[in-house]
Amino acid sequence: MAAAAALLVALLVVALLVVAAAAALRRPGGSGGDAGAGPAARLAAAGWVLYTLPGCGYCARQLEALGVETYPAQVVCGRGRCAGVGAYPTWKNTRTGEVRTGLQTAQQLGQM
């Protein structure tokens, strides 16, 4: 029962992040700051959510590959990690269900 509740909370957080990212992208001038720039805005608008861990070197490199400090649809998982995510960084598309794990190169990000 507790696992189901935790999963429901995680899904609600992701949904709220996606809605917030979409609303920010619809505002004139984007979301402001670096989160609305280039590939990050395109990926967020396409439904891609990025799961990261604090202190994860690969997660930091993923944000560098995007050219941002924060991603509009980013879920920062805590010590308990995020349900259903086994490796970091992980990309999940809320529209298609596609999942990509590990550091994605700029070329791979362009193909998403």
C-alpha positions as CSV (number, residue, x, y, z in Angstrom):
1,M,0.0,0.0,0.0
2,A,2.8,2.4,0.9
3,A,4.6,1.6,-2.4
4,A,1.5,2.4,-4.3
5,A,1.1,5.7,-2.5
6,A,4.7,6.6,-3.2
7,L,4.3,5.8,-6.8
8,L,1.1,7.9,-7.0
9,V,2.9,10.8,-5.4
10,A,5.9,10.5,-7.8
11,L,3.5,10.4,-10.8
12,L,1.7,13.5,-9.5
13,V,5.0,15.4,-9.1
14,V,6.0,14.5,-12.7
15,A,2.6,15.6,-14.0
16,L,2.9,18.9,-12.2
17,L,6.4,19.5,-13.5
18,V,5.3,18.8,-17.1
19,V,2.3,21.1,-16.7
20,A,4.6,23.8,-15.2
21,A,7.1,23.4,-18.0
22,A,4.4,23.6,-20.7
23,A,2.9,26.7,-19.1
24,A,6.3,28.4,-18.9
25,L,7.0,27.6,-22.6
26,R,3.7,29.1,-23.6
27,R,4.5,32.5,-22.0
28,P,5.9,35.1,-24.3
29,G,9.7,34.9,-24.1
30,G,9.7,31.3,-22.9
31,S,10.5,30.4,-19.3
32,G,13.2,33.0,-18.9
33,G,16.7,32.2,-17.8
34,D,18.6,29.3,-19.2
35,A,15.8,26.7,-18.8
36,G,14.0,27.9,-21.9
37,A,16.9,27.9,-24.2
38,G,17.4,25.7,-27.3
39,P,17.2,21.9,-26.9
40,A,16.0,22.0,-23.3
41,A,12.8,23.8,-24.3
42,R,12.2,21.5,-27.2
43,L,12.7,18.4,-25.2
44,A,10.4,19.6,-22.4
45,A,7.7,20.6,-24.9
46,A,8.0,17.1,-26.5
47,G,7.2,15.5,-23.1
48,W,10.7,14.5,-21.9
49,V,11.2,14.4,-18.1
50,L,14.8,14.2,-16.8
51,Y,15.4,12.2,-13.6
52,T,18.6,13.1,-11.7
53,L,20.2,12.6,-8.3
54,P,22.0,15.3,-6.3
55,G,25.8,14.9,-6.6
56,C,25.5,12.7,-9.7
57,G,28.4,13.6,-12.0
58,Y,26.7,12.1,-15.1
59,C,23.5,14.1,-14.2
60,A,25.6,17.3,-14.1
61,R,27.2,16.4,-17.4
62,Q,23.7,15.8,-18.9
63,L,22.7,19.3,-18.0
64,E,25.9,20.7,-19.4
65,A,25.2,18.8,-22.7
66,L,21.8,20.6,-22.7
67,G,23.5,23.9,-22.0
68,V,21.5,24.6,-18.9
69,E,21.8,24.6,-15.1
70,T,18.3,23.3,-14.6
71,Y,15.9,21.6,-16.9
72,P,12.2,22.7,-17.0
73,A,10.9,19.1,-16.5
74,Q,13.5,17.9,-14.1
75,V,12.8,15.6,-11.2
76,V,15.6,15.6,-8.6
77,C,15.3,12.3,-6.8
78,G,16.2,12.1,-3.2
79,R,18.0,9.4,-1.1
80,G,15.1,7.1,-1.6
81,R,15.5,7.5,-5.3
82,C,12.5,7.7,-7.6
83,A,10.2,4.8,-8.1
84,G,10.7,3.0,-11.4
85,V,14.1,4.7,-12.1
86,G,17.1,2.4,-11.8
87,A,19.9,4.6,-13.3
88,Y,20.7,8.2,-13.5
89,P,20.3,10.3,-15.5
90,T,17.1,8.8,-17.0
91,W,14.8,10.4,-19.6
92,K,11.2,9.4,-19.7
93,N,8.7,10.6,-22.3
94,T,5.3,11.2,-20.8
95,R,3.6,11.1,-24.2
96,T,5.2,8.0,-25.8
97,G,6.4,6.0,-22.8
98,E,10.0,5.9,-24.2
99,V,12.8,5.6,-21.7
100,R,16.4,6.4,-22.2
101,T,19.0,5.8,-19.4
102,G,22.4,7.1,-19.0
103,L,24.2,10.2,-20.3
104,Q,22.8,11.3,-23.7
105,T,25.2,13.1,-26.1
106,A,24.2,16.3,-27.8
107,Q,23.6,14.2,-31.0
108,Q,21.3,11.8,-29.1
109,L,19.4,14.6,-27.5
110,G,18.8,16.1,-31.0
111,Q,17.2,12.8,-32.1
112,M,14.8,12.6,-29.2
